[in-house]
Amino acid sequence: MNIFRLEQFVCEICGYNMIGYLPDNCPFCGSSREKFITAEFCSKKYSIKKEKVTNRVFSLESSPKLGLEHLAYCIISDNQKIWIDCPSTFQSSLDRMEKILFTHHHFLGASNLYRSYYTAFIWIHQYDTQNILAQNHSFDKLFLENFELDGIEAFHINGHTQGFTFYIFEDVLFICDYVFLIKERMRLNPYGSNKRTIYGAYKIKEIIENKALSKVCGYNYVDDYSDWKEKFEELLIRTNF
């Protein structure tokens, strides 16, 4: 099966995939076209490293590290394998995933290739399909409200992007890049509406307050929940709302 029949390019600075054309500059990080490689070459140059978070959650990351690329996560539920976000590198040796659920449109990665190869179903909030970065991607399920799927809870909070959604599975919180960890401090993602992002942070606090959580899966880290929550609460104290 030739999944590379369409032109596709990957930015080696941020990992963003462009479908159908090579841009003069990366629409995500601004890098010049010389920083792009074909998706087919990317698949040969990089592999996917899988690391255990819990018995049923694993992180997925390109190896060697692909620029500023984010982590994605694989959840092994009772009935299927479900990804949260998607790696920038396509790797045909991975176990089949039935669905890929997105936090937001910035982390689409090579999801169109995985969708084609594995017949995986792509879920994303409808608001995030309207962004130009998502225009050449195919989606199977557009949701507008919170939902639960095979033990995974989805919470739409807006903020960083209009469709931003975070997830909880068992004792693991999937927060993606809504907040950044910088040394011992935390800050909100500055890209998006500041007012909506702050409001969303308080919604997160309300939702997670009575959850029994032990791990937090971020865009480039896995942290113990108790340590993460302490930084998060300190962030809210510093944040004007």
C-alpha positions as CSV (number, residue, x, y, z in Angstrom):
1,M,0.0,0.0,0.0
2,N,1.6,3.2,-1.2
3,I,0.5,5.9,1.4
4,F,2.9,8.4,-0.1
5,R,1.1,8.7,-3.4
6,L,0.3,12.4,-2.5
7,E,2.9,15.1,-2.0
8,Q,3.5,15.5,1.7
9,F,6.3,17.4,3.6
10,V,7.5,17.6,7.2
11,C,9.1,20.5,8.8
12,E,12.2,19.3,10.7
13,I,12.1,22.3,13.0
14,C,8.6,21.8,14.4
15,G,7.4,18.6,12.9
16,Y,4.4,20.1,11.1
17,N,3.1,18.1,8.1
18,M,2.0,19.9,4.9
19,I,-0.3,17.9,2.6
20,G,-0.3,18.5,-1.1
21,Y,2.3,21.2,-1.5
22,L,5.6,22.6,-0.2
23,P,5.2,26.0,1.3
24,D,7.7,28.8,1.1
25,N,7.6,29.0,4.9
26,C,6.2,26.7,7.5
27,P,2.7,28.0,8.5
28,F,3.3,26.8,12.1
29,C,6.9,27.9,13.0
30,G,7.8,30.1,10.0
31,S,10.9,28.1,9.0
32,S,12.0,28.3,5.3
33,R,11.1,25.6,2.8
34,E,14.7,24.3,3.0
35,K,13.8,22.9,6.4
36,F,11.2,20.6,5.0
37,I,11.7,16.9,4.0
38,T,9.3,14.6,2.3
39,A,7.0,12.5,4.5
40,E,8.4,9.4,2.8
41,F,12.0,10.4,3.7
42,C,10.9,11.3,7.2
43,S,9.5,7.8,7.6
44,K,12.9,6.4,6.7
45,K,15.0,8.8,8.8
46,Y,12.9,8.7,12.0
47,S,11.2,6.0,13.9
48,I,8.7,6.1,16.8
49,K,9.9,5.5,20.3
50,K,7.2,4.1,22.7
51,E,7.6,4.5,26.4
52,K,5.4,3.3,29.3
53,V,3.5,5.9,31.3
54,T,1.1,3.4,33.1
55,N,0.1,-0.1,32.3
56,R,-2.4,1.2,29.8
57,V,-0.8,4.4,28.6
58,F,2.3,4.9,26.5
59,S,4.0,8.0,25.1
60,L,4.9,8.1,21.3
61,E,7.8,10.2,20.1
62,S,9.9,10.4,17.0
63,S,13.4,9.1,17.4
64,P,15.8,10.8,16.9
65,K,13.9,13.8,18.2
66,L,12.2,15.7,15.4
67,G,12.8,19.3,16.3
68,L,10.2,20.7,18.6
69,E,7.7,17.9,17.9
70,H,5.2,17.1,20.6
71,L,4.5,13.8,22.3
72,A,1.5,11.8,21.4
73,Y,0.0,9.1,23.6
74,C,-1.5,5.6,23.1
75,I,-4.3,4.4,25.4
76,I,-5.1,0.7,25.6
77,S,-8.7,0.6,26.6
78,D,-10.8,-2.4,27.2
79,N,-11.9,-2.6,23.6
80,Q,-9.4,-0.8,21.4
81,K,-6.2,1.3,21.1
82,I,-6.8,5.0,21.0
83,W,-4.3,7.7,20.4
84,I,-4.3,11.2,21.9
85,D,-2.8,13.4,19.2
86,C,-0.5,12.0,16.6
87,P,3.3,11.8,15.9
88,S,4.8,13.8,13.0
89,T,6.5,10.7,11.7
90,F,4.6,7.8,10.0
91,Q,5.7,4.4,11.0
92,S,4.0,1.3,9.6
93,S,5.4,-1.1,12.2
94,L,3.2,0.3,15.0
95,D,0.2,-1.6,16.3
96,R,-3.1,-0.5,14.7
97,M,-5.0,2.2,16.5
98,E,-8.7,2.4,15.9
99,K,-9.1,6.1,16.7
100,I,-7.1,9.2,17.1
101,L,-8.6,11.9,19.3
102,F,-7.1,15.4,19.1
103,T,-6.6,18.0,21.7
104,H,-6.4,20.6,18.9
105,H,-5.4,21.2,15.3
106,H,-1.7,22.1,16.0
107,F,-0.9,18.4,16.7
108,L,-2.3,16.7,13.7
109,G,1.1,15.3,12.7
110,A,1.0,12.5,10.2
111,S,-2.6,11.6,11.1
112,N,-3.7,11.5,7.5
113,L,-1.2,8.8,6.8
114,Y,-2.1,6.7,9.8
115,R,-5.8,7.2,8.9
116,S,-5.2,5.8,5.4
117,Y,-2.9,3.0,6.4
118,Y,-4.7,1.7,9.5
119,T,-8.3,2.9,8.6
120,A,-8.2,4.9,11.9
121,F,-11.0,7.3,12.6
122,I,-10.0,10.9,13.4
123,W,-11.9,12.8,16.0
124,I,-11.5,16.6,16.6
125,H,-13.6,19.5,17.9
126,Q,-15.5,21.1,15.0
127,Y,-14.2,24.6,15.8
128,D,-10.6,23.5,15.1
129,T,-11.4,22.2,11.6
130,Q,-12.0,25.8,10.5
131,N,-8.4,26.8,10.8
132,I,-6.2,27.0,7.7
133,L,-3.7,24.6,9.2
134,A,-6.4,21.8,9.2
135,Q,-7.8,22.5,5.7
136,N,-6.1,19.5,3.9
137,H,-6.8,17.0,6.6
138,S,-9.7,14.5,6.7
139,F,-11.8,14.1,9.8
140,D,-14.3,11.4,10.6
141,K,-16.0,12.6,13.8
142,L,-16.5,16.3,14.6
143,F,-17.7,16.8,18.2
144,L,-19.1,19.9,19.9
145,E,-19.6,18.8,23.4
146,N,-17.9,16.8,26.2
147,F,-18.1,13.1,25.7
148,E,-17.0,9.7,27.1
149,L,-15.5,7.0,24.9
150,D,-14.4,3.6,26.2
151,G,-13.3,5.0,29.5
152,I,-11.8,8.2,28.1
153,E,-13.4,11.5,29.3
154,A,-13.2,14.5,26.9
155,F,-13.6,18.1,28.1
156,H,-13.8,21.0,25.7
157,I,-12.5,24.2,27.3
158,N,-11.6,26.5,24.4
159,G,-8.7,28.9,25.2
160,H,-5.5,28.1,23.4
161,T,-7.6,27.2,20.4
162,Q,-11.3,27.4,20.1
163,G,-11.7,23.7,20.0
164,F,-9.1,22.8,22.6
165,T,-10.1,19.6,24.4
166,F,-8.3,17.8,27.2
167,Y,-8.8,14.2,28.2
168,I,-8.7,11.9,31.3
169,F,-8.3,8.2,31.2
170,E,-8.2,6.3,34.5
171,D,-5.7,8.3,36.6
172,V,-4.0,10.1,33.8
173,L,-4.6,13.7,32.7
174,F,-3.8,14.6,29.0
175,I,-3.3,18.3,29.1
176,C,-1.1,18.7,25.9
177,D,0.3,22.3,25.6
178,Y,-2.4,24.3,27.4
179,V,0.3,25.0,29.9
180,F,4.1,25.0,29.6
181,L,6.5,23.8,32.2
182,I,9.6,26.0,32.4
183,K,12.1,24.8,35.0
184,E,10.1,25.0,38.3
185,R,7.4,27.3,37.0
186,M,4.3,26.9,34.8
187,R,2.8,29.4,32.4
188,L,-0.3,29.4,30.2
189,N,0.2,28.9,26.4
190,P,0.4,32.5,25.1
191,Y,-0.9,31.6,21.6
192,G,-4.6,32.3,21.5
193,S,-7.1,34.5,23.4
194,N,-5.5,35.4,26.7
195,K,-8.9,35.9,28.4
196,R,-10.4,32.6,27.1
197,T,-7.2,30.7,28.0
198,I,-7.3,32.0,31.6
199,Y,-11.0,31.1,31.8
200,G,-10.2,27.7,30.5
201,A,-7.6,27.2,33.1
202,Y,-10.1,27.8,35.8
203,K,-12.4,25.3,34.1
204,I,-9.6,22.7,34.2
205,K,-9.2,23.4,37.9
206,E,-12.9,22.8,38.6
207,I,-13.0,19.6,36.5
208,I,-9.9,17.9,38.0
209,E,-10.5,19.0,41.6
210,N,-12.1,15.8,42.7
211,K,-10.4,13.4,40.3
212,A,-8.0,10.7,41.6
213,L,-5.1,11.4,39.3
214,S,-1.5,10.3,39.4
215,K,0.1,11.3,36.1
216,V,0.0,14.3,33.7
217,C,0.8,13.9,30.0
218,G,1.9,17.2,28.5
219,Y,3.2,18.1,25.1
220,N,6.8,17.4,25.9
221,Y,6.7,15.8,29.4
222,V,5.2,13.3,31.7
223,D,4.9,14.6,35.3
224,D,3.6,13.3,38.6
225,Y,0.1,14.8,39.2
226,S,0.8,16.1,42.7
227,D,3.9,18.1,41.5
228,W,2.1,19.3,38.4
229,K,-1.0,20.4,40.4
230,E,1.1,22.4,42.8
231,K,2.6,24.3,39.9
232,F,-0.8,24.7,38.3
233,E,-2.4,26.2,41.4
234,E,0.6,28.6,41.9
235,L,0.0,29.7,38.2
236,L,-3.6,30.5,38.9
237,I,-2.6,32.6,42.0
238,R,-0.2,34.6,39.7
239,T,-2.8,34.9,36.9
240,N,-5.2,37.9,36.9
241,F,-8.8,37.0,36.0
